[in-house]
Amino acid sequence: MTYIPSNARIIKRVPKTAQTPFSYIVVDSIPTNEPVIVVFGGELSTSDRAANSSAKQIQNLLHENKIYDVHVYAVVYDFGSRNAKLERTDQFRMAGRRLAKASLTDEQISLLNKMRKNEPFPNYIKQLFDILILPRIRDKQGKRLPVEQAVRFIRKLRFYANCHGASTIWQMANYMYATLISLGYNKEEANKIQSEALVIQHSPTAPLTKQKFTTLSFASAEDTMMQDHSNLFTNWLHENSADIVPSFFGEELGNLFIAGHLQEQPFKEHLNSGLTESERKISPLTSDGKVILNAERNAIIRAVKKSQQDQAINSVKELTDGDSVDFDELKENGERLYKIMLRDLRQQNLKHDYQK
């Protein structure tokens, strides 16, 4: 069977007119000197309509907070012959997970081998990188930009991801690092530039650690998709979800904000429903859910405002604290729960492998 390479495109939210009845257009470039936010949806974002829905949610959030001059873009995936779940399996392997081959069927192993052979690095990731990142680090002559100019351009870019979107960004960040080095930036310069890229992600199905971008993650312990992380940490959170109060686990654990139960409707635990005020009227949150989603909402709004002001990224506390969010309390909760987790795992005599 012929292998079909993956592809991607980007849409932009625009006012509704006779020419744009669905309020979006397809674009092949994004201004480097204007603050923008790019939405990476889950693996079902394979149509303009699906991607536009995700972009509209974020635009509504900005408008609720009186931000009208920041353009919102969204990614549309075309996986071709690729399987998104198998791609994530390979991604966790690259991040250091020891995944049991027995968990994959012979057919899945065969497809995974074809993916690796035909696209050693996914084509759609490269395409997104070429549009979103490359013009911010390289000039039209192919030479690297001065570090401070690259920092300013990257600072104008904000990413919001859900589910597989986090996997897409994780891979793009790795590709960006390799490109920075190949352009002649040293490791310190590359890290400085990449740290200015801010990712806010909900229910990420990607490794939480080994991030090259500054990344904040928000999730529900009852979200079964989080078990894709294939590690003791997320498994323990899921198994003990009834006891997981709103908590924050620091950078070494993935800058993760999590509670046991976010949505009043349990089947929505993987979704970010309730991010906007209008959504909460039809998709109510639990009291713990309000804390986590308020922290997420704070981070998006404040990150965008910093981008507008051409200022460096705030600390995690400055991005999330306030509006029913007591960051210090969440941090204390996370530290306490982590100690309990370590005690439980030691009592179970499990191997001490706490990869995230």
Secondary structure, 3 states (H helix, E strand, C coil): CCCCCCEEEEEEECCCCCCCCCCEEEECCCCCCCCEEEEECCCCCCCHHHHHHHHHHHHHHHHHCCCCCCEEEEEEEECCCCCHHHHHHHHHHHCCCCCCHHHCCHHHHHHHHHHHHHCCCCHHHHHHHHHHCHHHCECCCCCECCHHHHHHHHHCEEEEEECHHHHHHHHHHHHHHHHHHHHCCCHHHHHHHHHCCEEEEECCCCCCCCCCCEEEEEEECCCHHHHHHCCHHHHHHHHCHHHCCCEEECHHHCCEEEECCCECCHHHCCCCCCCCHHHHCCCCECHHHHHHHHHHHHHHHHHHHHHHCCCCCCCHHHHHCCCCCCHHHHHHHHHHHHHHHHHHHHHCCCCCCCCC
